[in-house]
Amino acid sequence: MKDTYQWHSEISDMLVAYLKEKRITEFKFNLQEKYLKRFDNYYDRNGYSDIRLTKQMTDGFGGTPYY
């Protein structure tokens, strides 16, 4: 049985909506979903808040190990 991912960050609603929109248009988007889950985890773990993304945030994400 596959575990259901629990979204954590303050931007998770937007990430989930984006995934749903892509799936409605028949994109498989499986690899992208893995990266968005990873980013959600990274965003939450690092204590980021608000919905604003900065270069520093995204640059730091590049070195995060894959989960």
C-alpha positions in Angstrom: 0.0 0.0 0.0 1.3 3.4 -0.9 1.5 6.0 1.8 -0.3 9.3 1.3 2.0 12.3 1.5 1.1 14.8 4.2 1.7 18.3 2.9 3.3 20.6 5.5 4.3 24.0 4.3 2.3 27.2 4.0 2.5 26.9 0.2 1.2 23.3 0.1 -2.3 24.4 -1.0 -0.8 26.0 -4.1 1.4 23.1 -4.8 -1.5 20.6 -4.6 -3.7 22.9 -6.8 -0.9 23.1 -9.4 -0.6 19.3 -9.5 -4.4 18.9 -9.8 -4.5 21.4 -12.7 -1.7 19.5 -14.5 -3.5 16.2 -14.0 -6.8 17.6 -15.3 -4.9 18.5 -18.5 -3.7 14.8 -18.7 -0.1 15.4 -17.8 1.3 12.5 -15.8 3.6 14.8 -13.8 4.9 12.0 -11.5 8.5 13.2 -11.4 7.5 16.8 -10.9 5.2 15.7 -8.0 8.2 14.1 -6.3 10.1 17.4 -6.6 7.2 19.4 -5.3 6.9 17.1 -2.3 10.6 17.5 -1.7 10.3 21.3 -1.9 7.3 21.2 0.5 9.3 19.3 3.0 12.4 21.6 2.6 10.2 24.7 2.9 8.6 23.5 6.1 11.8 22.1 7.7 13.6 25.4 7.2 10.9 27.4 8.8 10.0 29.5 5.8 6.6 31.2 6.0 4.5 33.3 3.7 4.1 32.5 0.0 7.0 34.4 -1.2 9.9 32.5 -2.8 13.4 34.0 -2.9 16.5 33.1 -4.8 18.1 32.1 -1.5 15.4 29.6 -0.8 15.6 28.0 -4.2 19.4 28.0 -4.2 19.4 26.2 -0.8 16.9 23.6 -2.2 19.3 22.4 -4.8 21.6 20.9 -2.2 18.8 19.1 -0.3 19.1 15.2 -0.4 16.3 13.3 -2.1 13.7 11.7 0.2 
